[in-house]
Amino acid sequence: MRIKRKKRFNVDLFDDARLAHGLSLNQLALAVEFAPQTIRRAFVLGSDPHPDTVRRLGEYFGIPPEKWYIRSEEMNDEAPE
């Protein structure tokens, strides 16, 4: 199985911003009016959130759009040689 993703949610940047604001995941969910499950999926489980979720988080923290995503390498489940 091969998964090709050119961009991934920049969870480290957003998590640093969340911690700098002193917000728990639940407090962040309330602040941006999302379900706690949505925030948990993005920050804890590592799944890529919907673009609208990323946009609202970016606007809330004042993070410019060009930093919302990071480039990722091609991923596959083959064992390394």
ChimeraX attribute file (.defattr): number of C-alpha atoms within 10 A of each C-alpha:
attribute: neighborCount
match mode: 1-to-1
recipient: residues
	/A:1	7
	/A:2	9
	/A:3	10
	/A:4	11
	/A:5	11
	/A:6	11
	/A:7	13
	/A:8	16
	/A:9	22
	/A:10	18
	/A:11	19
	/A:12	10
	/A:13	14
	/A:14	20
	/A:15	17
	/A:16	11
	/A:17	18
	/A:18	18
	/A:19	11
	/A:20	10
	/A:21	11
	/A:22	11
	/A:23	14
	/A:24	12
	/A:25	19
	/A:26	14
	/A:27	13
	/A:28	19
	/A:29	18
	/A:30	13
	/A:31	12
	/A:32	14
	/A:33	10
	/A:34	15
	/A:35	12
	/A:36	14
	/A:37	13
	/A:38	15
	/A:39	20
	/A:40	15
	/A:41	13
	/A:42	20
	/A:43	19
	/A:44	12
	/A:45	9
	/A:46	13
	/A:47	14
	/A:48	17
	/A:49	16
	/A:50	11
	/A:51	11
	/A:52	9
	/A:53	16
	/A:54	20
	/A:55	15
	/A:56	14
	/A:57	22
	/A:58	17
	/A:59	13
	/A:60	14
	/A:61	13
	/A:62	10
	/A:63	15
	/A:64	10
	/A:65	11
	/A:66	7
	/A:67	12
	/A:68	19
	/A:69	16
	/A:70	14
	/A:71	11
	/A:72	12
	/A:73	12
	/A:74	10
	/A:75	11
	/A:76	11
	/A:77	8
	/A:78	8
	/A:79	5
	/A:80	5
	/A:81	3
